[in-house]
């Protein structure tokens, strides 16, 4: 009785997970939709070769990370939905892969990436405070849900104006800590020309804000306390060490930290991506139906129960794809479909072991327990080798191969759970302690009676 209650609970949990998958997909406001790759959603992929010839081995990793952050900031600035920017090492070369969903114009995509991020120092306008007040009033009204508010025209203006001092005059920025308070502070150092400009700007803007902008967005707004003639300035504002470190990196890499060269482009139209997605879904459904029919016809009742377990397997894996989240590509769907075969393979190993035990004269319940016990080692070794292969592919493969490897690994891990826990629970819940004619037929396989 206890094992049957557990089986019913597993069915209920599987139903709830299935409902989560369905509801999170049809609800347009859901936080857990499937995340589709470029080949399924449509868009543009740009591949850049990074020139690391002038970088020391110790600085390559940090510089490539900064390059990725700069490009991500630029694509986000232009409103690209969920861009994917990743660094890839191919031999001794470093490449930057940029995927821009929804952007099918290659020239537009190249323009987005190719422009150098701009670091600017701006000063207050005569009406800066009025603009800031208007922006605050508008923001608070929107936060309170006041849809009838008439925005003040000032709210759309930039409260600061250019001084002509940009990132090209900045020699470097570094993180230091106040010797008395231990507070993290950012130290700016300008080159000779920037030193003169900064001295003049600070002299004319005592007790006023000099805003530092990166890619058109203010990242800090320090107040000038005195004229600065040595070309150095300290920015303090209650930063945490991590925030100060990030600010230093942004200031140092206002321009691209690593020269890049466009080496390839790829565009996938939205209709083509939808067609690929539909074909992948239908391939998975047809494959699942074919496997299910084989299991039911050949293995009868155990086959039927394994099909139910297989449905739970699919449900659990799809939920994990949403929660992790996994970016689904055509290669990733292929890896998922392949893992379904691995899940079926584990069940077949168990069924064949059960058949052997039944031939020795065991009752069905004992044969089921012994069959799972004896099949475990084979299933463990087979799936472990598959997982190791998947990890190697994910670690050393390209982005396309990584998509395949990740879905394959997730699928194999879940298949071990469903084959050895869910299938076992279902079989034991219906296994009789004896061997009647009907039970013998239901637990037989093939064309035997």
DRENNUKOL-192953 format. One record per residue (C-alpha): residue in one letter; x, y, z. Coordinates in steps of 0.05 Angstrom, whole numbers, plus 32768, in hexadecimal, padded with zeros to 4 digits. Layout:
# DRENNUKOL-192953
R residu east north   up
R      a    X     Y    Z
...
//
This chain:
# DRENNUKOL-192953
R residu east north   up
R      x 8000  8000 8000
R      x 8038  8030 8012
R      x 8059  8028 7FCD
R      x 8017  8036 7FAB
R      x 800D  8076 7FD2
R      x 8053  808C 7FBD
R      x 8041  807C 7F74
R      x 8002  80A7 7F78
R      x 802A  80E0 7F97
R      x 805D  80DB 7F5E
R      x 8024  80E0 7F2C
R      x 8009  811D 7F4F
R      x 804D  813F 7F50
R      x 8056  812F 7F07
R      x 8012  814F 7EF8
R      x 8024  818E 7F1F
R      x 8067  8194 7EFA
R      x 8042  818B 7EB8
R      x 8011  81C2 7ECB
R      x 804B  81EF 7EDC
R      x 8069  81E3 7E97
R      x 8028  81F1 7E74
R      x 8013  822E 7E9D
R      x 8058  824F 7E9A
R      x 8057  8248 7E4E
R      x 8012  8263 7E3F
R      x 8016  829B 7E72
R      x 8039  82D4 7E4E
R      x 804D  82F4 7E90
R      x 806E  82B5 7EAB
R      x 80B6  82B9 7EC3
R      x 80C4  8273 7EAA
R      x 80B9  826E 7E5F
R      x 80E6  8242 7E35
R      x 8125  8268 7E21
R      x 8130  825C 7DD7
R      x 8173  8261 7DB4
R      x 8180  828B 7D77
R      x 8173  8252 7D46
R      x 812D  8249 7D62
R      x 8119  8291 7D74
R      x 813A  82B4 7D38
R      x 816E  82EB 7D3A
R      x 81B7  82F8 7D2B
R      x 81F7  82D8 7D44
R      x 8239  82FE 7D3F
R      x 827C  82DD 7D4B
R      x 82B8  8309 7D5B
R      x 8301  82F8 7D60
R      x 8323  831A 7D9C
R      x 8369  8336 7D93
R      x 838D  8321 7DD3
R      x 83D4  832B 7DB8
R      x 83E1  8367 7DE6
R      x 83C5  8346 7E24
R      x 83EC  831E 7E57
R      x 83D3  82D8 7E67
R      x 83BC  82EE 7EAC
R      x 838F  8326 7E8F
R      x 836E  82FF 7E57
R      x 8335  82E3 7E81
R      x 8324  8325 7EA3
R      x 8329  834C 7E62
R      x 82FB  831B 7E3D
R      x 82C9  831F 7E77
R      x 82CB  836B 7E73
R      x 82C1  8367 7E27
R      x 8284  833B 7E30
R      x 8267  836B 7E64
R      x 8272  83A7 7E36
R      x 824F  8385 7DFC
R      x 8215  836E 7E29
R      x 820C  83B4 7E42
R      x 820B  83CF 7DFB
R      x 81D8  839C 7DE2
R      x 81AC  83A8 7E1E
R      x 81B0  83F3 7E12
R      x 8191  83EA 7DCD
R      x 8158  83C1 7DE9
R      x 816B  837D 7DCE
R      x 8142  8348 7DF2
R      x 816C  8315 7E19
R      x 81AD  831B 7DF2
R      x 81DF  82E2 7DFC
R      x 8228  82F6 7DFE
R      x 825C  82C1 7E0E
R      x 82A6  82B7 7E09
R      x 82BF  827A 7DE6
R      x 8306  825F 7DE1
R      x 831A  823B 7DA2
R      x 8361  8221 7DA8
R      x 838C  825E 7DB7
R      x 8357  828E 7D9D
R      x 8321  82B1 7DC4
R      x 82DF  82C1 7DA4
R      x 82A2  82E9 7DB8
R      x 825F  82CB 7DA4
R      x 8226  82FD 7DA3
R      x 81DF  82E5 7D98
R      x 81A9  831A 7D8E
R      x 8162  82FD 7D8D
R      x 8132  8323 7D61
R      x 8168  834A 7D3D
R      x 8169  832F 7CF6
R      x 818D  836B 7CD5
R      x 81D7  8359 7CD6
R      x 81EC  83A1 7CC9
R      x 81C3  83B8 7D05
R      x 81E2  8381 7D30
R      x 8229  8393 7D1B
R      x 821B  83DC 7D2A
R      x 8202  83CA 7D70
R      x 8241  83A5 7D81
R      x 8274  83CC 7D59
R      x 8269  840F 7D7A
R      x 8299  841E 7DB4
R      x 8277  8429 7DF7
R      x 827D  8472 7E0C
R      x 8297  8489 7E50
R      x 8284  84D2 7E5E
R      x 828B  8505 7E96
R      x 8250  8535 7E99
R      x 823F  8573 7EC2
R      x 81FF  8590 7EDD
R      x 81D2  85BC 7EB4
R      x 81B1  85FB 7ECD
R      x 8170  85D4 7ED8
R      x 818E  8591 7EED
R      x 8168  858F 7F2F
R      x 8126  859F 7F0C
R      x 8132  8565 7EDB
R      x 8143  8535 7F13
R      x 8104  854A 7F3A
R      x 80D9  8540 7EFC
R      x 80F7  84FB 7EF1
R      x 80EB  84E8 7F3A
R      x 80A2  84FF 7F38
R      x 8095  84D9 7EF8
R      x 80B7  849A 7F12
R      x 808F  849B 7F53
R      x 804E  84A5 7F2E
R      x 805D  846A 7F00
R      x 8070  843F 7F3C
R      x 802D  8450 7F5D
R      x 8008  843C 7F1E
R      x 7FEF  8482 7F0D
R      x 7FDF  847A 7EC3
R      x 7FC0  84BF 7EBC
R      x 8000  84E6 7ECB
R      x 8017  8517 7E96
R      x 8063  850F 7E94
R      x 808B  854F 7E9E
R      x 80B3  855B 7E5D
R      x 80F0  8566 7E8A
R      x 80ED  851E 7EA1
R      x 8106  8506 7E5D
R      x 8143  8533 7E5D
R      x 8189  8521 7E72
R      x 8197  8547 7EB3
R      x 81E1  854E 7EA1
R      x 8207  856B 7E66
R      x 8248  8557 7E45
R      x 828A  8574 7E5D
R      x 82B2  8557 7E23
R      x 82D8  852A 7E52
R      x 82D1  84E2 7E3D
R      x 82F0  849E 7E4B
R      x 8327  84A9 7E19
R      x 8347  84DB 7E4A
R      x 8345  84AA 7E84
R      x 8388  8488 7E90
R      x 836E  8455 7EC2
R      x 8340  8448 7EFD
R      x 8352  841F 7F3A
R      x 8332  8406 7F79
R      x 834E  8420 7FBB
R      x 8335  841E 8003
R      x 8331  8458 8033
R      x 8368  844F 8067
R      x 833B  8468 80A0
R      x 82F5  844D 808F
R      x 8308  8413 8062
R      x 82D4  842B 8030
R      x 82E1  8416 7FE8
R      x 82F1  8452 7FBB
R      x 82FD  8458 7F71
R      x 833B  8480 7F5C
R      x 833B  84A0 7F17
R      x 837A  84B5 7EF3
R      x 8378  84DF 7EB3
R      x 83AC  84E8 7E7D
R      x 83CE  852C 7E72
R      x 8396  8549 7E47
R      x 8360  852D 7E73
R      x 8384  8548 7EB0
R      x 837D  8590 7E97
R      x 8335  8586 7E82
R      x 8322  8566 7EC5
R      x 8343  859E 7EEC
R      x 831B  85D2 7EC6
R      x 82DA  85AB 7ECD
R      x 82E2  85A1 7F18
R      x 82F5  85EA 7F22
R      x 82B5  8601 7EFF
R      x 8287  85CE 7F22
R      x 8299  85D2 7F6C
R      x 8264  85B1 7F98
R      x 8240  8599 7F5A
R      x 8237  8554 7F3C
R      x 8265  8539 7F06
R      x 823F  84FD 7EEB
R      x 8264  84C2 7ECD
R      x 823E  84A1 7E93
R      x 824C  845F 7E72
R      x 8225  844E 7E32
R      x 81F6  8488 7E3F
R      x 81E4  8473 7E85
R      x 81FD  8494 7EC6
R      x 8226  8462 7EEF
R      x 823A  8493 7F27
R      x 822D  84DC 7F38
R      x 8264  84F6 7F67
R      x 8264  853D 7F82
R      x 82A2  8568 7F76
R      x 82BE  857F 7FB9
R      x 82FB  85A4 7FA0
R      x 8322  85B6 7F61
R      x 834B  857A 7F4B
R      x 838D  858D 7F29
R      x 83B5  854D 7F2C
R      x 8389  8526 7EFB
R      x 8370  84F7 7F31
R      x 832D  84F1 7F52
R      x 830D  84C3 7F86
R      x 82C6  84AB 7F7F
R      x 82A5  8494 7FBF
R      x 825C  8484 7FC8
R      x 8250  844D 7FF9
R      x 8267  8417 7FC9
R      x 826F  83CF 7FDD
R      x 82B2  83B2 7FC8
R      x 8290  838C 7F8F
R      x 826C  83CA 7F76
R      x 82AC  83F2 7F78
R      x 82D2  83BB 7F53
R      x 829C  83B9 7F1D
R      x 829E  8405 7F17
R      x 82E9  8404 7F0E
R      x 82E3  83CF 7ED8
R      x 82AD  83F8 7EB5
R      x 82D8  8437 7EB7
R      x 8316  8414 7E9E
R      x 82F0  83F2 7E66
R      x 82C5  842B 7E4F
R      x 82E0  8418 7E0A
R      x 82E6  83D0 7DF3
R      x 831D  83B2 7E1D
R      x 832F  8381 7DE6
R      x 8330  8390 7D9B
R      x 82FF  8363 7D76
R      x 82F5  8350 7D2D
R      x 82B4  8336 7D10
R      x 82C3  82F1 7CF0
R      x 827E  82D4 7CE3
R      x 8234  82E4 7CE4
R      x 81F5  82BA 7CE3
R      x 81AD  82CF 7CDD
R      x 8170  82A4 7CEC
R      x 812C  82BF 7CD8
R      x 80F2  82B9 7D0A
R      x 80C9  828D 7CDB
R      x 8104  825E 7CD0
R      x 8111  825A 7D1A
R      x 80C8  8249 7D27
R      x 80CA  8214 7CF1
R      x 8108  81F4 7D11
R      x 80E7  81F6 7D55
R      x 80A7  81D5 7D3C
R      x 80CE  819E 7D18
R      x 80F6  8191 7D57
R      x 80B6  818C 7D81
R      x 8095  815D 7D4F
R      x 80D3  8132 7D4C
R      x 80D2  812B 7D97
R      x 8087  811B 7D99
R      x 808C  80E7 7D61
R      x 80C8  80C7 7D81
R      x 80A5  80C4 7DC4
R      x 8067  80A4 7DA6
R      x 8090  8070 7D80
R      x 80B8  805E 7DBE
R      x 8079  805B 7DE9
R      x 8056  802C 7DB8
R      x 8093  7FFE 7DB7
R      x 8096  7FFC 7E03
R      x 804C  7FED 7E0C
R      x 8048  7FB9 7DD5
R      x 8088  7F95 7DE7
R      x 808A  7F9C 7E33
R      x 803F  7FA1 7E41
R      x 802F  7FBA 7E88
R      x 8077  7FCC 7E9B
R      x 807C  7FF0 7E58
R      x 803D  8018 7E66
R      x 8057  802C 7EAA
R      x 809A  8040 7E8C
R      x 8075  806C 7E5A
R      x 8053  8090 7E94
R      x 8098  8097 7EB6
R      x 80B2  80B1 7E73
R      x 807C  80E6 7E72
R      x 8092  80FB 7EB8
R      x 80DA  80FC 7E9F
R      x 80C8  812B 7E66
R      x 80A0  8157 7E96
R      x 80D8  815C 7EC9
R      x 810D  816B 7E94
R      x 80E3  81A2 7E73
R      x 80D8  81C2 7EB8
R      x 8123  81C1 7EC5
R      x 812E  81E2 7E81
R      x 8101  821A 7E97
R      x 811D  8222 7EDD
R      x 8168  821E 7ED0
R      x 815C  823C 7E9B
R      x 8178  8216 7E5F
R      x 817C  823A 7E1C
R      x 815B  8209 7DEC
R      x 817A  8203 7DA6
R      x 816E  81D0 7D70
R      x 81AC  81AB 7D88
R      x 8191  81AF 7DD0
R      x 814F  8190 7DBA
R      x 8177  8158 7D98
R      x 819C  814C 7DDA
R      x 8159  8148 7DFF
R      x 813C  8117 7DCD
R      x 817A  80EC 7DD2
R      x 8174  80EC 7E1E
R      x 812D  80D0 7E16
R      x 814D  8094 7DF5
R      x 817C  808E 7E30
R      x 8140  808E 7E5F
R      x 811F  8057 7E36
R      x 815F  802F 7E35
R      x 8162  802D 7E81
R      x 811B  8013 7E84
R      x 812A  7FDC 7E51
R      x 8166  7FC5 7E79
R      x 813A  7FBF 7EB6
R      x 8103  7F9A 7E91
R      x 8134  7F68 7E73
R      x 8150  7F5A 7EB9
R      x 810A  7F50 7ED4
R      x 80FC  7F1F 7E9B
R      x 813A  7EF7 7EAE
R      x 8124  7EF3 7EF6
R      x 80DE  7EDD 7EE2
R      x 80FC  7EA4 7EB8
R      x 811F  7E8C 7EF7
R      x 80DB  7E83 7F18
R      x 80D8  7EC1 7F44
R      x 8096  7EE1 7F55
R      x 8089  7F24 7F31
R      x 8096  7F52 7F6D
R      x 80D8  7F30 7F7E
R      x 80ED  7F2F 7F35
R      x 80DE  7F79 7F30
R      x 8108  7F8A 7F6C
R      x 8141  7F5D 7F56
R      x 813D  7F77 7F0E
R      x 8146  7FBF 7F24
R      x 817E  7FAC 7F54
R      x 81A5  7F86 7F1F
R      x 819A  7FBA 7EE8
R      x 81B1  7FF4 7F14
R      x 81FC  7FEA 7F09
R      x 81F5  7FE7 7EBD
R      x 81C8  8025 7EBD
R      x 81F7  804A 7EEC
R      x 8235  803C 7EC2
R      x 8213  804B 7E80
R      x 81F6  808D 7E97
R      x 8235  80A2 7EBB
R      x 825E  8099 7E7B
R      x 8229  80C1 7E55
R      x 822B  80F9 7E89
R      x 8277  80FB 7E85
R      x 8274  8100 7E39
R      x 8241  8138 7E40
R      x 826D  815F 7E71
R      x 82A8  815A 7E42
R      x 827E  8173 7E08
R      x 8264  81AC 7E32
R      x 82A9  81C0 7E4C
R      x 82CE  81BE 7E0A
R      x 8297  81C7 7DD6
R      x 827E  8204 7DB1
R      x 823E  8227 7DC5
R      x 8216  81FA 7D96
R      x 8234  81BB 7DB5
R      x 822B  81D6 7DFB
R      x 81E0  81DD 7DEF
R      x 81DD  8194 7DDB
R      x 8208  817D 7E15
R      x 81E1  81A3 7E4B
R      x 819D  8188 7E37
R      x 81BB  8143 7E2F
R      x 81DA  8144 7E75
R      x 819A  815D 7E96
R      x 8172  8128 7E71
R      x 81A0  80EF 7E84
R      x 81A1  8103 7ECE
R      x 8155  8107 7ED1
R      x 814E  80C5 7EAA
R      x 8175  80A1 7EE1
R      x 8144  80BC 7F14
R      x 8105  80AA 7EED
R      x 811E  8065 7ED8
R      x 8135  804F 7F1E
R      x 8103  8075 7F49
R      x 80C3  8084 7F23
R      x 80C1  8045 7EF8
R      x 80D5  8019 7F33
R      x 809E  8037 7F5F
R      x 8069  802E 7F2A
R      x 807D  7FE6 7F1C
R      x 807F  7FD2 7F65
R      x 803C  7FF3 7F70
R      x 801A  7FC4 7F3F
R      x 8046  7F86 7F46
R      x 8021  7F4B 7F65
R      x 8043  7F1E 7F97
R      x 8031  7EDF 7F70
R      x 802F  7ECA 7F27
R      x 7FEA  7EC1 7F08
R      x 7FDB  7EB9 7EBE
R      x 7FC5  7F01 7EB5
R      x 8000  7F1E 7EDC
R      x 8031  7EF1 7EB8
R      x 8016  7F08 7E75
R      x 8018  7F52 7E89
R      x 8060  7F4C 7EA1
R      x 8078  7F23 7E66
R      x 8096  7F42 7E28
R      x 8097  7F39 7DDD
R      x 806A  7F05 7DBD
R      x 806F  7ED3 7DF7
R      x 8030  7EC3 7E1F
//
